[in-house]
Amino acid sequence: MGFVTGMLIIRKMSQQEYAFYTIANTMQGTMYLLADLGISSAVLALGGRVWQDRTLLGEVIQTALRIRYWLATGSALLVGPFLIWLLVRQGTSATYACLLFAIILVSFGIQMAVDILMIAPRLHAQIARLQRLD
């Protein structure tokens, strides 16, 4: 569904808007990679050891969320100015570039939290809940 929606949106864009979209999408992926650094895999591995104890699993998830928050903040501070510079260099206004960055930050924040929060249902094999969350 995301692929089809993406294709429809891209077909309606001008070449310059598509360039902005590509830059913004690439920088969001970069921020995600810098903020994850294997934390999702580590939480899945550590959570697999304590999945039956809700308290310990909760502690693992809370710790991962705190670490990810700091890494996400650092990656946004690192990538954000570069993103804005690239967009302005390609002809956007500084206001438009900052607006795009703000939209990316909202999407990025949601993605960061959901990836960690989906680990508990995954460990408990709650397939219906995972499908709803996805």
N, C-alpha and C positions, 0 to 999 in steps of 0.2 A: 504494500500500500504506500509506503514511504517512497519507493522507487517511482511509482506511477505519479504520485503527487509531485515529486521532484521534477519529473520530466515535463509535466504540464506547466509548472511554474517556470521552468527554464525556457520552454518554447515561447512564453509570453514576454520574456525579457529582451531588452536590447543588448547589443554586444557589450556595451560599457557596463550595464547593470549586471550582466553575467560575470564580468571580470570582478566586480565588487563582491558578488555572491561567492565566487571561487576563492577569493582572498579571505573573506570572512569565514567560510567553511573550513578552509585549510588551517587557519589560525585557531579555530575552535578545536579541531583535532589535535593540534600541537599542544594547546593548553590541557586537553584531556590526558594526553600521554605524559606530560610533565607532572600532572597532579596524581596520576595513578601509580606509576612506578612499581607495579606489581602488588599493590596493596589488595586489590580484589582477589588475586590468587592466594595471597597470604591469609586473608580473612577466611576464605573458603577452606584452606588447609587447616588453620587453627580452629575454625568453627566446626570442622568435621570431627575434631577430637572431643569437643564439649557440647555437641548439638543437643544432647539429652538434658543438659542442665541449662535451663532458661536464663538463670542469673549470670553464669559464666559466658554464655553466648551473647547476652546483652552487653557484658563488659567488653568482649572482643569487638562487637559492632560499634559501640560507643568510642572505643579507642581508635578504631579505624576511621570513624567520622571526624574525630578531632585531628588526627594526623592528616587526613585528606583535606580538611579545611585549611590547614596551614600550607600544605603543598598547593592547593588550588589558589589561595591568595598569592603565593609567591609566583606561580605560573601566570596568573592574570597580571600581576605587576610587571613581569618580565615581557610577556607577549603583547599586552595591551598597547603600550606606546609604539611598538613595532607595527602592530596592526593599523593603528591610526595613521602612522607615518606612511605606510604602504597605500592606504586608501586615499589620503590627501595627495600623495604623489601621482595617483591614477586619475585625479581630477575631482574628487568629492570635496565638499566643503568640510571644514573641521567639525561643524555641528552634526552633519550627516554621519561622519565617521564616528563621532562619539556616540550617536544614537545607535548605530550598528553595533558598536562595542557593548553598549548597555544591553541590547537585545541578546547578544551572544552570551553575556554574563548570566542573564536569567536562565537561558537554556542550559548553559554549562553547569550552573548551580543545581538545577533539577537533576541533570544527568549524573552528577557526582553523588548526590544523596540516594537516588533510586538504585544505582548500581550496587551500593553497599546494603541498602535496606532489602533488596531482593534475595540476599544470601540466606537469610533465615528461612523463608518459605522454600527455597531451593534445597536446603539441608533437611527440612522436614518433609520433603516430597509433596508439597501442597501445589499440585499441578494446576488446579482450577484457579487458585489465587495468583499464581505466577502468570497465567494467561490473562487474567483481568489487569494485573499491574503492567504487563507488557503492552 
